[in-house]
Amino acid sequence: MTTTTTTTIIPSNPSFFSSAPFIPADAIFALTAEYTADKHPQKVNLGQGTYRDSTGQPWVLAAVQKSREVLLNQGLNHEYLPILGLQTFRQEASKLALGGEIYDRVQDRLATCQSLSGTGALHLAGLLLRSCRAPLPKIYIPAPTWSNHHQVFSSLGFECISFPYYSATSKSLDMETYLATLNGCPENSVVILHACAHNPTGCDPSREEWKTIGKAMKERKLFPVFDAAYLGFNSGNVDDDAFAIRYFVGELELEVGVCLSFAKNMGLYGERTGCVFFVSNAAQAATNTQSVLEMLQRSEVSNPPAYGAKIAATVLTDPELKALWYKDLETMSGRIRAMRVALFEGLNGHGAPGNWDHLVRQSGMFGFLGLSPEVVLRLKEKYHIYMADNSRISIAGLNPGNVDYVARSIAGCLRGE
Ligand SMILES: Cc1ncc(COP(=O)(O)O)c(C=O)c1O
């Protein structure tokens, strides 16, 4: 006798994750992946803001190289750091941004916490503001800005408001609109400020303009959060690049938040080495703030990564290594400046239609070309030159071997070739 077995098919339940939306890949990381997959011999990556040397290779800074040797010779272990991070690193990082004299004046009013690079510093700043301020302050963010700013703060539940600071017509700072925005912000709003090397425009306020901005913020009772991802990398001089932070704290005696990254200025991109600190006007408020940071850090990552902080702390505490680092900063910023000029001259030399003066007025890692999305796409598809959709280029991706090709290609594209 034969028996037949019947299989009951249990209808599968909808996935636990069926309501997850699809989020398109981050544009700049996706562009890097496209570049990597491109096999063309003349391809050029001007997308991601990472330093490259004159042969187009990543560069381990001389000071970092030496610092690694020092750490190895000392015997490197892999123990946990404290929750707030490496004490010498937190101290030296905040001292670097504030300068020794202001640091001494405010050190008992400082709350500091090591972070996962600059992004983690901004995120911790957001978490702290969310824990300490009710109702939630609005966050004012200059437009255009770094592509991640809105996401960092809106994912924490903040209302983010873009305000224009850059005139696309004059390709320079629009101070009038900037000040009108500040004067119209509700009291206690948070304003994100690029301490230097404004991403993506490379357009920073002058010292006099910073003073005016700071005074307006003080009058309006606004809270500045400096995003300082390029200290020293911008001009080659940390003191110059930290002018706004030091003026706001040292002269205007404002309470501020500062988010530091050592990705660009020490080349510690993958080590996720950063620090967030707050200067408050009362020692007890600083102690409490730091205790909140400690709790937030514990619940997020328990304790931060050690290696990059040890490298940076060694550089910052050893006078010889620090001097070497200052030279490295000059090397990087000097090479970028030279490539900025070479591109400017190349564009003019190849008769690229338009005026390119803004390129040499800008500073920092980026050049904001002002090309249409169609030209940007054509540069990628025909010439294998990759840049952000808004035509921001990482000048560090240029070198003597490719700058003429880039200038010639842009000129050709603009002429419709
Ligand atoms: C303005 C700005 N802020 C913050 C960051 C954060 O960088 P990281 O998290 O790698 O330190 C960047 C990186 O490009 C940036 O341009």
The ligand as an SDF file (V2000), in Angstrom:
LIG
                    3D

 16 16  0  0  0  0  0  0  0  0999 V2000
   33.0740   69.7780    7.8830 C   0  0  0  0  0  0  0  0  0  0  0  0
   33.3400   68.3900    8.3270 C   0  0  0  0  0  0  0  0  0  0  0  0
   33.0000   68.0330    9.5550 N   0  0  0  0  0  0  0  0  0  0  0  0
   33.2340   66.8000   10.0270 C   0  0  0  0  0  0  0  0  0  0  0  0
   33.8290   65.8520    9.2510 C   0  0  0  0  0  0  0  0  0  0  0  0
   34.0200   64.5260    9.8940 C   0  0  0  0  0  0  0  0  0  0  0  0
   35.0860   63.7940    9.5730 O   0  0  0  0  0  0  0  0  0  0  0  0
   35.5750   62.5720   10.4440 P   0  0  0  0  0  0  0  0  0  0  0  0
   34.3810   61.9770   11.1250 O   0  0  0  0  0  0  0  0  0  0  0  0
   36.1900   61.6540    9.4720 O   0  0  0  0  0  0  0  0  0  0  0  0
   36.5340   63.1330   11.4280 O   0  0  0  0  0  0  0  0  0  0  0  0
   34.1840   66.1690    7.9260 C   0  0  0  0  0  0  0  0  0  0  0  0
   34.7710   65.1620    7.0310 C   0  0  0  0  0  0  0  0  0  0  0  0
   34.8770   65.2760    5.8590 O   0  0  0  0  0  0  0  0  0  0  0  0
   33.9430   67.4690    7.4690 C   0  0  0  0  0  0  0  0  0  0  0  0
   34.2860   67.8640    6.2380 O   0  0  0  0  0  0  0  0  0  0  0  0
  1  2  1  0
  2  3  1  0
  2 15  2  0
  3  4  2  0
  4  5  1  0
  5  6  1  0
  5 12  2  0
  6  7  1  0
  7  8  1  0
  8  9  2  0
  8 10  1  0
  8 11  1  0
 12 13  1  0
 12 15  1  0
 13 14  2  0
 15 16  1  0
M  END
$$$$
